[in-house]
Amino acid sequence: MSGTAPGGPRRTEPECDGGTKAIRLGPRSVAALALVSAIGVVAFGWPLFAPGDSGITTHAADAPWLFAALLPLLLAVVVATIADTGLDAKAVAMLGVLAAAGAALRPLGAGTAGIEPMFFLMVLSGRVLGPGFGFVLGAVSMFASALLTGGVGPWMPFQMLAMGWVTMGAGLLPGAARLRGRAESLLLAGYGAVASVAYGTVMNLQGWTLMQGMASGISYVPGDPLGENLARFVAYCLATSLGWDLPRALVTTALTLTLGGPVLRALRRATRRAAFEAPVAFEDGQPSGPGALSAPGP
């Protein structure tokens, strides 16, 4: 579709979903995402490398510091993405609407047996919005959900990071500009299943450190060799969270295959109407000076 003001620039927008691309990553966005992801990896994994006599061997103490660092980093990702792509307030508004929708979806399953429809929306939104805004969307949605359900605790900043990675990964999948239809739904369903299990596995790193000495076969032992602790961690995942991770993966896959097409089209239509990165072209023979934007006289 296109709109043409008399004597002015013509804004051209894609005619179909096939022309709607995910919001691209620029150098500032890449740097901001790399920084926040590096901090997240360290935040999750440092107990595996902490010496036994360090005195700080759980995530309960570092959660407030991680949360304090995470908020300005999320803002930095948004600012970097806007600076790289020239997005405006409409993009931020869409981000807020999707975050509110994700936060509202999460309590529907109440965490029962891993039934969390929120993952379905996060994967599809990350696909359309791209990795930069996708990361922010996942993190903000989890933060809003925690406030909505009263689930605020030392686990919250870790949930924000993990969900941010899930949504960012969807934005990094190939074929964002051309792959459509059943093939895209299958790609996103497969990714959603893997990401649902990966989310639970990564989040286990936060709770596992609290089980020191409770069960020798699966508990975290500060200062033990990395290989031995990783073996206990795998046993911990199999014994505790797999019963939630697999149903979450099944629900995400089923929703993506049944509702993914219409939701993707709706998201892309909203993105197109918001005119993200819509090119501006001048008609042949029309003036391009200051008078080009003025309406013709009577």
C-alpha positions, -999 to +999 in steps of 0.1 A: +000+000+000+012+036-005+001+070+004+009+101-017+005+137-006+001+161-036+035+174-045+052+155-017+070+123-009+054+089-014+057+065+015+058+029+002+050+000+024+051-037+016+020-051-001+020-083+018+035-101+048+063-113+027+078-078+026+077-072+064+111-079+079+120-082+115+136-051+129+172-053+120+202-052+143+227-024+140+261-021+156+249-004+187+222-030+192+247-058+188+270-042+214+242-037+239+228-072+235+263-087+237+269-068+270+237-077+287+240-114+275+276-116+288+265-103+322+236-128+322+259-157+315+282-147+343+252-142+366+239-176+360+271-196+358+295-181+384+286-206+412+300-234+390+335-218+392+333-203+427+358-218+452+344-238+481+357-213+507+343-182+489+315-178+514+290-168+486+277-198+468+241-191+460+222-166+438+201-152+466+226-125+474+234-114+439+198-111+426+192-075+437+225-064+421+216-082+389+182-066+388+197-031+394+221-037+365+194-052+342+170-023+340+195+003+326+208-024+303+173-030+289+169+007+284+203+007+266+191-020+242+159+000+234+179+032+228+205+015+207+178-002+185+160+031+180+193+048+172+203+021+147+169+019+129+153+052+134+122+038+151+099+061+169+074+061+197+051+037+178+076+009+182+079+015+219+041+015+222+039-018+204+065-032+228+044-021+257+012-036+243+029-070+237+045-070+271+011-064+287-004-092+267+024-116+276+021-107+313-017-114+311-012-147+294+013-161+320-012-165+349-036-185+327-017-216+333-006-206+368+026-227+362+005-259+364+025-287+349+044-262+328+013-250+309+025-214+301+009-199+269+031-169+273+059-187+255+039-190+224+034-152+221+070-144+230+083-167+203+060-152+176+066-116+187+104-121+187+101-134+152+084-103+140+101-076+162+136-090+158+163-099+184+168-065+199+133-056+207+126-093+213+150-094+242+135-064+258+100-077+252+107-110+269+124-094+299+098-067+304+069-092+300+084-114+327+089-083+350+052-072+345+040-108+350+059-109+384+043-077+395+008-090+383+010-123+401+031-113+431+059-135+420+087-110+429+117-127+445+154-134+439+145-155+409+128-126+390+159-110+373+170-145+362+136-151+347+138-118+329+172-127+314+161-163+304+129-151+288+148-123+270+171-149+255+141-170+244+125-141+226+158-129+211+165-163+197+132-163+178+143-130+162+176-146+151+160-175+133+167-176+095+142-167+068+126-137+085+120-119+052+110-148+029+099-179+049+061-179+054+032-203+058+035-239+071+073-240+068+076-210+091+051-224+116+071-256+118+103-237+123+089-216+151+072-247+167+104-266+167+123-236+182+095-230+207+098-266+219+136-264+223+135-229+239+108-241+264+131-268+277+162-246+275+144-220+296+137-244+324+172-258+323+188-224+325+165-214+353+175-245+372+210-229+376+193-203+398+175-227+421+200-256+421+226-237+442+201-235+471+202-273+474+236-276+489+239-309+509+202-317+507+206-347+484+242-358+476+233-372+442+218-340+427+228-311+450+253-284+443+287-288+460+307-255+461+342-259+450+338-294+434+352-299+399+331-285+371+325-320+356+311-334+388+288-305+395+275-306+359+267-343+363+247-335+395+230-306+376+219-329+348+205-353+374+188-324+392+171-313+359+159-348+352+146-353+387+129-320+392+120-298+362+116-321+332+080-328+342+073-290+337+096-284+308+082-310+285+045-300+289+056-263+283+073-274+251+042-294+240+018-264+247+041-240+229+043-263+199+006-269+197-003-232+200+022-223+174+010-249+149-027-240+154-026-202+160+008-192+147-003-182+112-031-158+122-010-143+150+020-137+128-001-120+102-017-098+128+017-088+142+032-081+108+001-061+098+005-040+130+042-036+123+036-025+087+009+000+098+033+014+123+056+020+093+087+006+109+116+015+086+092+023+058+112+038+029+103+073+016+105+078-022+098+108-043+076+105-074+092+112-107+088+148-118+078+161-083+098+188-066+119+177-037+125+211-021+107+226+010+076+232-011+072+195-019+054+188+014+029+216+012-006+210+000-017+226-033-035+259-031-072+263-040 
